[in-house]
């Protein structure tokens, strides 16, 4: 996986959220002062990936 600090997206993703999910994300962003993109990226980076899955994707 290549990590980059460039200001543009490598891949743009649109996510459909329920009203409660969108509100929770907005509230979290307001409380922490962080943009939603950063919060979502951090959550994705924390997803567990098993070694078996990594081997099959090569």
N, CA, C and O atoms as a GROMACS GRO file, in nm:
protein
  232
    1UNK      N    1   0.085  -0.119   0.000
    1UNK     CA    2   0.000   0.000   0.000
    1UNK      C    3   0.089   0.124   0.000
    1UNK      O    4   0.181   0.135   0.081
    2UNK      N    5   0.061   0.215  -0.089
    2UNK     CA    6   0.140   0.337  -0.100
    2UNK      C    7   0.067   0.450  -0.026
    2UNK      O    8  -0.048   0.481  -0.055
    3UNK      N    9   0.138   0.510   0.070
    3UNK     CA   10   0.081   0.624   0.142
    3UNK      C   11   0.140   0.750   0.082
    3UNK      O   12   0.260   0.756   0.055
    4UNK      N   13   0.059   0.850   0.062
    4UNK     CA   14   0.108   0.973   0.002
    4UNK      C   15   0.055   1.093   0.080
    4UNK      O   16  -0.053   1.087   0.139
    5UNK      N   17   0.130   1.199   0.080
    5UNK     CA   18   0.088   1.322   0.149
    5UNK      C   19   0.038   1.426   0.049
    5UNK      O   20   0.022   1.543   0.084
    6UNK      N   21   0.012   1.385  -0.074
    6UNK     CA   22  -0.034   1.479  -0.176
    6UNK      C   23  -0.171   1.533  -0.138
    6UNK      O   24  -0.248   1.469  -0.067
    7UNK      N   25  -0.202   1.652  -0.188
    7UNK     CA   26  -0.326   1.718  -0.151
    7UNK      C   27  -0.446   1.669  -0.232
    7UNK      O   28  -0.560   1.704  -0.200
    8UNK      N   29  -0.423   1.589  -0.334
    8UNK     CA   30  -0.535   1.540  -0.414
    8UNK      C   31  -0.561   1.393  -0.386
    8UNK      O   32  -0.473   1.321  -0.338
    9UNK      N   33  -0.682   1.350  -0.416
    9UNK     CA   34  -0.723   1.213  -0.386
    9UNK      C   35  -0.668   1.116  -0.489
    9UNK      O   36  -0.665   1.145  -0.608
   10UNK      N   37  -0.624   1.000  -0.442
   10UNK     CA   38  -0.584   0.892  -0.531
   10UNK      C   39  -0.711   0.826  -0.585
   10UNK      O   40  -0.718   0.788  -0.702
   11UNK      N   41  -0.811   0.814  -0.499
   11UNK     CA   42  -0.940   0.758  -0.538
   11UNK      C   43  -1.049   0.830  -0.460
   11UNK      O   44  -1.042   0.840  -0.338
   12UNK      N   45  -1.146   0.879  -0.530
   12UNK     CA   46  -1.258   0.949  -0.466
   12UNK      C   47  -1.372   0.850  -0.448
   12UNK      O   48  -1.408   0.777  -0.541
   13UNK      N   49  -1.429   0.847  -0.327
   13UNK     CA   50  -1.536   0.754  -0.295
   13UNK      C   51  -1.656   0.833  -0.242
   13UNK      O   52  -1.641   0.922  -0.159
   14UNK      N   53  -1.773   0.798  -0.292
   14UNK     CA   54  -1.898   0.856  -0.241
   14UNK      C   55  -1.962   0.753  -0.149
   14UNK      O   56  -1.976   0.636  -0.185
   15UNK      N   57  -2.001   0.796  -0.029
   15UNK     CA   58  -2.060   0.706   0.068
   15UNK      C   59  -2.200   0.755   0.103
   15UNK      O   60  -2.218   0.873   0.136
   16UNK      N   61  -2.296   0.667   0.096
   16UNK     CA   62  -2.432   0.699   0.137
   16UNK      C   63  -2.448   0.670   0.285
   16UNK      O   64  -2.425   0.557   0.329
   17UNK      N   65  -2.486   0.771   0.362
   17UNK     CA   66  -2.503   0.756   0.506
   17UNK      C   67  -2.648   0.779   0.544
   17UNK      O   68  -2.716   0.862   0.484
   18UNK      N   69  -2.693   0.706   0.645
   18UNK     CA   70  -2.823   0.733   0.704
   18UNK      C   71  -2.814   0.868   0.777
   18UNK      O   72  -2.704   0.912   0.811
   19UNK      N   73  -2.926   0.931   0.799
   19UNK     CA   74  -2.927   1.062   0.864
   19UNK      C   75  -2.855   1.059   0.998
   19UNK      O   76  -2.780   1.152   1.030
   20UNK      N   77  -2.876   0.953   1.077
   20UNK     CA   78  -2.811   0.943   1.209
   20UNK      C   79  -2.660   0.928   1.195
   20UNK      O   80  -2.584   0.983   1.275
   21UNK      N   81  -2.615   0.855   1.094
   21UNK     CA   82  -2.472   0.838   1.071
   21UNK      C   83  -2.407   0.969   1.032
   21UNK      O   84  -2.300   1.004   1.082
   22UNK      N   85  -2.471   1.041   0.942
   22UNK     CA   86  -2.418   1.170   0.897
   22UNK      C   87  -2.412   1.269   1.014
   22UNK      O   88  -2.316   1.343   1.028
   23UNK      N   89  -2.515   1.269   1.095
   23UNK     CA   90  -2.520   1.359   1.210
   23UNK      C   91  -2.410   1.324   1.311
   23UNK      O   92  -2.346   1.413   1.366
   24UNK      N   93  -2.389   1.196   1.334
   24UNK     CA   94  -2.285   1.153   1.428
   24UNK      C   95  -2.148   1.196   1.377
   24UNK      O   96  -2.065   1.243   1.455
   25UNK      N   97  -2.123   1.179   1.248
   25UNK     CA   98  -1.995   1.220   1.190
   25UNK      C   99  -1.978   1.371   1.202
   25UNK      O  100  -1.871   1.418   1.240
   26UNK      N  101  -2.082   1.447   1.171
   26UNK     CA  102  -2.075   1.593   1.181
   26UNK      C  103  -2.048   1.637   1.325
   26UNK      O  104  -1.967   1.726   1.348
   27UNK      N  105  -2.116   1.575   1.420
   27UNK     CA  106  -2.096   1.610   1.561
   27UNK      C  107  -1.952   1.580   1.605
   27UNK      O  108  -1.889   1.659   1.674
   28UNK      N  109  -1.902   1.464   1.562
   28UNK     CA  110  -1.766   1.426   1.599
   28UNK      C  111  -1.666   1.526   1.541
   28UNK      O  112  -1.572   1.568   1.609
   29UNK      N  113  -1.687   1.564   1.418
   29UNK     CA  114  -1.597   1.660   1.352
   29UNK      C  115  -1.602   1.795   1.422
   29UNK      O  116  -1.498   1.860   1.438
   30UNK      N  117  -1.719   1.838   1.462
   30UNK     CA  118  -1.731   1.965   1.534
   30UNK      C  119  -1.661   1.958   1.668
   30UNK      O  120  -1.592   2.052   1.708
   31UNK      N  121  -1.678   1.846   1.739
   31UNK     CA  122  -1.619   1.831   1.872
   31UNK      C  123  -1.467   1.824   1.866
   31UNK      O  124  -1.398   1.876   1.954
   32UNK      N  125  -1.414   1.761   1.762
   32UNK     CA  126  -1.269   1.741   1.753
   32UNK      C  127  -1.200   1.846   1.667
   32UNK      O  128  -1.078   1.860   1.673
   33UNK      N  129  -1.278   1.921   1.588
   33UNK     CA  130  -1.219   2.019   1.498
   33UNK      C  131  -1.149   1.957   1.379
   33UNK      O  132  -1.070   2.022   1.312
   34UNK      N  133  -1.178   1.830   1.352
   34UNK     CA  134  -1.114   1.759   1.241
   34UNK      C  135  -1.210   1.746   1.124
   34UNK      O  136  -1.330   1.733   1.143
   35UNK      N  137  -1.156   1.750   1.001
   35UNK     CA  138  -1.241   1.731   0.884
   35UNK      C  139  -1.286   1.585   0.871
   35UNK      O  140  -1.216   1.493   0.913
   36UNK      N  141  -1.402   1.566   0.813
   36UNK     CA  142  -1.458   1.432   0.796
   36UNK      C  143  -1.363   1.341   0.719
   36UNK      O  144  -1.352   1.222   0.752
   37UNK      N  145  -1.296   1.393   0.618
   37UNK     CA  146  -1.204   1.311   0.539
   37UNK      C  147  -1.096   1.251   0.627
   37UNK      O  148  -1.063   1.133   0.613
   38UNK      N  149  -1.039   1.329   0.718
   38UNK     CA  150  -0.934   1.278   0.806
   38UNK      C  151  -0.988   1.170   0.900
   38UNK      O  152  -0.922   1.069   0.924
   39UNK      N  153  -1.108   1.193   0.953
   39UNK     CA  154  -1.170   1.097   1.045
   39UNK      C  155  -1.194   0.964   0.973
   39UNK      O  156  -1.164   0.858   1.026
   40UNK      N  157  -1.248   0.971   0.851
   40UNK     CA  158  -1.278   0.850   0.775
   40UNK      C  159  -1.151   0.777   0.736
   40UNK      O  160  -1.145   0.655   0.744
   41UNK      N  161  -1.049   0.850   0.694
   41UNK     CA  162  -0.920   0.787   0.660
   41UNK      C  163  -0.863   0.713   0.780
   41UNK      O  164  -0.814   0.600   0.767
   42UNK      N  165  -0.869   0.775   0.897
   42UNK     CA  166  -0.815   0.712   1.017
   42UNK      C  167  -0.891   0.583   1.049
   42UNK      O  168  -0.831   0.483   1.088
   43UNK      N  169  -1.022   0.586   1.034
   43UNK     CA  170  -1.102   0.467   1.060
   43UNK      C  171  -1.066   0.355   0.962
   43UNK      O  172  -1.057   0.239   1.000
   44UNK      N  173  -1.047   0.391   0.835
   44UNK     CA  174  -1.011   0.291   0.734
   44UNK      C  175  -0.875   0.230   0.764
   44UNK      O  176  -0.857   0.109   0.754
   45UNK      N  177  -0.779   0.314   0.802
   45UNK     CA  178  -0.645   0.264   0.834
   45UNK      C  179  -0.647   0.168   0.951
   45UNK      O  180  -0.562   0.079   0.960
   46UNK      N  181  -0.745   0.183   1.041
   46UNK     CA  182  -0.755   0.096   1.158
   46UNK      C  183  -0.827  -0.034   1.132
   46UNK      O  184  -0.837  -0.117   1.223
   47UNK      N  185  -0.877  -0.056   1.012
   47UNK     CA  186  -0.948  -0.180   0.982
   47UNK      C  187  -0.852  -0.298   0.986
   47UNK      O  188  -0.743  -0.292   0.929
   48UNK      N  189  -0.892  -0.406   1.054
   48UNK     CA  190  -0.804  -0.522   1.060
   48UNK      C  191  -0.807  -0.599   0.928
   48UNK      O  192  -0.914  -0.625   0.873
   49UNK      N  193  -0.690  -0.634   0.878
   49UNK     CA  194  -0.678  -0.713   0.756
   49UNK      C  195  -0.598  -0.836   0.793
   49UNK      O  196  -0.485  -0.825   0.840
   50UNK      N  197  -0.656  -0.955   0.772
   50UNK     CA  198  -0.585  -1.078   0.808
   50UNK      C  199  -0.473  -1.106   0.710
   50UNK      O  200  -0.477  -1.062   0.595
   51UNK      N  201  -0.373  -1.180   0.756
   51UNK     CA  202  -0.260  -1.216   0.670
   51UNK      C  203  -0.306  -1.298   0.551
   51UNK      O  204  -0.251  -1.285   0.442
   52UNK      N  205  -0.408  -1.384   0.570
   52UNK     CA  206  -0.461  -1.467   0.460
   52UNK      C  207  -0.515  -1.378   0.348
   52UNK      O  208  -0.492  -1.406   0.231
   53UNK      N  209  -0.586  -1.272   0.385
   53UNK     CA  210  -0.643  -1.181   0.285
   53UNK      C  211  -0.534  -1.111   0.208
   53UNK      O  212  -0.544  -1.094   0.086
   54UNK      N  213  -0.428  -1.068   0.277
   54UNK     CA  214  -0.317  -1.000   0.211
   54UNK      C  215  -0.252  -1.091   0.106
   54UNK      O  216  -0.218  -1.046  -0.003
   55UNK      N  217  -0.234  -1.218   0.140
   55UNK     CA  218  -0.168  -1.311   0.048
   55UNK      C  219  -0.252  -1.334  -0.076
   55UNK      O  220  -0.197  -1.344  -0.186
   56UNK      N  221  -0.383  -1.342  -0.063
   56UNK     CA  222  -0.471  -1.368  -0.177
   56UNK      C  223  -0.483  -1.248  -0.269
   56UNK      O  224  -0.517  -1.264  -0.387
   57UNK      N  225  -0.456  -1.128  -0.219
   57UNK     CA  226  -0.473  -1.008  -0.302
   57UNK      C  227  -0.350  -0.977  -0.386
   57UNK      O  228  -0.354  -0.886  -0.469
   58UNK      N  229  -0.240  -1.051  -0.367
   58UNK     CA  230  -0.116  -1.024  -0.443
   58UNK      C  231  -0.119  -1.089  -0.579
   58UNK      O  232  -0.023  -1.076  -0.656
   0.00000   0.00000   0.00000
